[in-house]
Amino acid sequence: MCCAFLALVLFGPRLFGVFWWIFQPLRWQAAFNNWIGLYWIWPTLGIVFLPWTTIMYVIVAPGGVNGWDWLWIGLMLLADIASYTGGFGRKRIPGYEGY
């Protein structure tokens, strides 16, 4: 069960982002067209390293990022950081080895 949850957390947003990019490439191009260089480099790096933040950026960027949009992007950045920490700081159960 733990492995299934871990796979879902790690690969779920990445697979979603890849399939969304495949099925709606114009939306992704509209979101990343103003970036310097080839427009596919930043979304690829975003899907690999910060998938939740990249997905939220694609949602809000075509109309321009302003106001409350920064809040949503920041929350998704926190979600990406939380997925990388893996429960660091959780209290340990006494007597449980955690194999």
C-alpha positions, 0 to 999 in steps of 0.5 A, a space after each residue: 500500500 505504501 509503495 502504491 501511494 508513493 508511486 501515485 505521489 511521485 508519478 501522478 502529477 508528472 503523468 498528468 502533466 505529460 498527457 495534458 501537454 500531449 493533448 493540449 499543446 497550444 495551452 502549454 505553448 501559450 503559457 511558456 511562449 514568452 520565455 527566452 529560448 525554446 518553449 519546451 525546455 522550461 515545461 520539461 524541467 518543470 514537469 520533472 522537478 516541480 510538477 504541481 507548480 508547473 501544472 498550476 502555472 499552465 492553468 493561470 499563465 495564459 491570462 497573465 500571472 497577477 494578484 491571487 495567481 501568485 498565491 496558487 502558484 506558491 501553494 503548489 510550490 509548497 506541495 512540491 516541496 512537501 512531496 520531496 520531504 517525504 514526511 520529514 519531521 513526523 513523530 516516530 511511534 515508540 517501539 516501531 522499527 518502520 521496516 
